[in-house]
Structure formats: C-alpha cells, structure tokens
C-alpha cells in the first residue's frame, strides 16, 4: 500500500502529514501523542489503507512539522486542535473517524466538540477522557508544574524529555521488550531535543491541566451524540491506566472496550491485532 509524505501550509505554519488510501473511501485521522509523531503509525497506516483513506499529521512542534519558538507561538491544546481542524478543511475532509492516543486525545476531543457532525467514529488507544484514567504517581508532577512553574517543578518536567524517560514510555508494561524497536525512542528523543523544543514541550506540559475541565463537556457530547467508540488499551500503561478505558462505558454503554497485553505505545507490539479490531469496528459502523 502506497503511503504519501506531504506538507501543507496552514495559517503560516508548515505541517507534515502522511496520507494513504483512496480519498473516496471513508477517512480516518490518526492523532499521535507525546513525544512522538505520525511515525508511531508507520506500521498501522498500510494495514488500514486498503479500506480507508488515512491521514496522519504531525502536530506543530513535533515530528517533521514546523516548530516555531515558544515565544512566537502559544503552544496550547486549543491551538494544536485549531491547526488540525484547519488542515482537514484545507484538504477538503469534512467527515472522518478519529484515532486518538495520549496528546491526540485532547486534540481529537476538541475536534469532536467543535463539530460533532464531522466525527463518524472514535478509536481511543490509551487516549484518556476520564479522571479515572490518570495514574497518580505519573501525573502528580504535571499537576504541580501547572499549579506553580518554578525551578523545582520544571526540573521534574525536564526529566520527561530525557532518553531514559522516553524509553520508559515505550517499554513499561510490555511483557516482551524485545518486540519494541529501540530506534523509535531514539527517533523521538532526537526530535524533542532540537534547540528550543524543550520550551515547547514545557508549555504543553503546563497546559495539559486545561483538558480536565473539558471532560464534562466531552461526556455530555458522548451522551447526546452517541458516537461509535472503541477503546483499545495497553494493560500495562502506567500513564493512563485501563480504568480510563473502562470509564468510556459510563457515558457510552455500547462502547467496545479491549484491554490488550501491552503498554502505552500499544502499536509497537500489537499493531496487527489493533488494525483488525479497527477494521471490523469501522466497517460495522460505516465510518464516513
């Protein structure tokens, strides 16, 4: 399956995205998390593109997209979601399913809340939407930095930018670490370590708390619009626990929930299983 590697200029910023499949087919938009990029979907895209039109952008400040300095661009989840929305409008994509993971979740939630009729289905892979999903031991440092950005709380956040912390995200909860290609965490570390990118990531760490007040609106959206939703979750994730997957059933009783042996980046070890679940789910709900 041919994958195309493209750029689009959106509101003056050059965004990189991967595209595959027939545009006449239903579209799915893949939204990546921290600290990665559309590279996390490199194996998934060919498995979906036979039945779907697939678009996977790099968020501003990540991957191969532009990364304007933090003192020239206000890095917030609102801003990243607005750029994604404008990219899709520029590409003529008006109805689409979303796959959200980690940071991709608050971006995807904003897209759905902004235009509920556009989103035809949701696949959340370790993409949190409930307070139940937060693992306290991981998030307490993030909340402390949001409350008071000082040298001590910033130091804790800078630890997340290290190669050891990024490797931890990929390997924690994985029963067989030899299945995870080490080049993925070195790829992410290299891009996060570009000059000035630390300030970008610190801004987004501080802004993450803005997502929690959004949850009440998100849950109301679920109850009102009842979008088809599948949660597929790595059981060993120590950032967003499986309780976050189970919580979707609170507002969407028909949500499909699959907890699979794996970690935060489930595609690294279970991409074939996830792709099969996605194809069956999206076909059944006629995404698009």
Residue pairs with C-beta under 8 A, 6 or more apart in sequence:
1 20
1 21
1 45
1 46
1 49
1 50
2 20
3 18
3 19
3 20
3 45
3 46
3 49
4 18
4 19
4 20
5 16
5 18
6 16
6 17
6 18
6 19
7 14
7 15
7 16
7 17
8 14
8 15
8 17
8 87
8 90
8 91
9 15
10 83
10 86
10 87
10 90
11 83
11 86
13 60
13 65
13 66
13 68
13 73
13 83
14 65
14 66
15 57
15 58
15 60
15 65
15 66
15 83
15 87
16 37
16 38
16 57
16 58
16 63
16 64
16 65
17 38
17 55
17 56
17 57
17 58
17 87
18 38
18 41
18 45
18 54
18 55
18 56
18 57
19 53
19 54
19 55
19 56
20 45
20 46
20 48
20 49
20 53
20 54
21 48
21 49
21 50
21 51
21 52
21 53
21 54
22 53
23 53
24 53
25 51
25 52
25 53
25 288
26 51
26 52
26 53
26 95
26 96
26 97
26 120
26 282
26 286
26 287
26 288
27 52
27 53
27 54
27 55
27 93
27 95
27 96
27 97
27 288
28 48
28 52
28 53
28 54
28 55
28 96
28 97
28 98
28 99
28 123
28 278
28 282
28 287
29 55
29 56
29 57
29 84
29 88
29 93
29 96
29 97
29 98
29 99
29 108
30 38
30 41
30 44
30 45
30 54
30 55
30 56
30 98
30 99
30 104
31 57
31 59
31 84
31 98
31 99
31 100
31 101
31 103
31 104
31 105
31 107
31 108
32 38
32 39
32 40
32 41
32 56
32 58
32 59
32 62
32 63
32 101
32 102
32 103
32 104
33 40
33 101
33 102
33 103
33 104
33 105
33 126
33 127
34 62
34 102
34 103
34 201
34 204
35 62
35 160
35 161
35 166
35 169
35 188
35 189
35 191
35 192
35 201
36 62
36 63
36 184
36 187
36 188
36 265
37 58
37 59
37 62
37 63
37 64
37 65
37 188
37 191
38 56
38 57
38 58
38 63
39 63
39 184
39 187
39 188
40 101
40 184
40 265
40 267
41 56
41 267
43 267
43 271
44 267
44 271
44 274
44 275
45 54
45 56
47 271
47 272
47 275
47 279
48 54
48 275
48 278
48 279
51 279
51 282
51 283
52 282
52 287
52 288
53 288
55 88
55 91
55 93
55 96
57 65
57 84
57 87
58 64
58 65
59 65
59 80
59 83
59 84
59 103
59 107
60 66
60 67
60 68
60 73
60 75
60 79
60 80
60 83
61 67
61 68
61 75
61 197
61 200
61 201
61 204
62 191
63 191
67 194
67 196
67 197
67 200
69 196
69 199
69 200
70 196
70 199
70 200
70 202
70 203
71 199
73 79
74 203
75 200
75 203
75 204
75 207
76 203
76 204
76 207
76 210
77 103
77 106
77 107
77 110
77 204
77 207
77 208
77 210
77 211
78 110
78 210
80 103
80 107
81 106
81 107
81 110
81 111
81 114
84 107
84 111
85 111
85 114
85 115
88 94
88 96
94 118
95 117
95 118
95 119
95 120
95 288
96 118
96 119
96 120
96 287
96 288
97 119
97 120
97 121
97 122
97 123
97 282
97 287
97 288
98 104
98 108
98 111
98 112
98 119
98 121
98 122
98 123
99 123
99 124
99 125
99 278
100 107
100 108
100 109
100 122
100 123
100 124
100 125
100 127
101 124
101 125
101 126
101 127
101 265
102 126
102 127
102 239
102 240
102 264
103 204
104 127
105 124
105 127
105 128
105 129
106 208
106 211
106 214
108 122
108 124
108 127
109 129
109 211
109 214
109 218
110 214
111 118
111 119
112 118
112 119
112 122
112 218
112 221
112 227
113 214
113 217
113 218
113 221
116 221
116 224
116 225
116 227
119 227
120 227
120 228
120 285
120 286
120 287
120 288
121 227
121 228
121 229
121 230
121 281
121 282
121 285
121 287
122 227
122 228
122 229
122 230
123 229
123 230
123 232
123 278
123 281
123 282
124 229
124 230
124 231
124 232
124 245
124 248
125 231
125 232
125 233
125 234
125 266
125 267
125 274
126 233
126 234
126 237
126 239
126 240
126 244
126 245
126 264
126 265
126 266
127 240
128 134
128 240
128 244
129 215
129 218
129 219
129 244
129 247
129 248
130 215
130 219
130 243
130 244
130 247
130 248
130 250
131 212
131 215
132 241
132 243
132 244
132 246
132 247
133 240
133 241
133 243
133 244
133 245
133 247
134 240
134 241
134 244
135 237
135 238
135 239
135 240
135 241
137 238
138 238
138 239
139 239
141 153
141 156
141 157
142 157
142 205
142 208
142 209
143 209
144 153
144 156
145 153
145 154
145 156
145 157
145 202
145 205
145 206
146 205
146 206
146 207
146 208
146 209
147 153
149 202
149 206
154 202
157 201
157 202
157 205
158 198
158 202
159 165
160 166
160 201
160 205
161 192
161 193
161 198
161 201
162 189
163 185
163 186
163 189
166 185
166 188
166 189
166 192
167 182
167 185
169 185
169 239
169 263
169 264
169 265
170 180
170 184
170 185
170 263
170 264
170 265
170 268
171 177
171 180
171 263
172 236
172 237
172 238
172 263
172 264
173 234
173 235
173 236
173 237
173 238
173 262
173 263
173 264
174 180
174 234
174 236
174 262
174 263
174 268
174 269
175 236
175 261
175 262
176 269
179 268
179 269
180 265
180 268
180 269
181 268
184 265
184 268
191 197
192 198
192 201
219 250
219 251
221 227
222 229
222 248
222 251
222 252
223 251
223 252
226 252
226 254
227 252
228 254
228 281
228 285
228 287
229 248
229 252
229 255
229 256
230 255
230 256
230 257
230 258
230 277
230 278
230 281
231 245
231 246
231 248
231 255
231 256
231 257
231 258
232 245
232 258
232 260
232 266
232 274
232 277
232 278
233 240
233 242
233 244
233 245
233 257
233 258
233 259
233 260
233 266
234 260
234 261
234 262
234 263
234 264
234 265
234 266
234 270
235 242
235 259
235 260
235 261
235 262
236 261
236 262
236 263
237 263
237 264
238 263
238 264
239 264
240 264
242 259
245 257
245 258
245 259
246 257
248 255
248 257
249 255
249 257
256 281
258 277
260 266
260 270
260 273
260 274
261 269
261 270
262 268
262 269
262 270
263 269
266 274
267 274
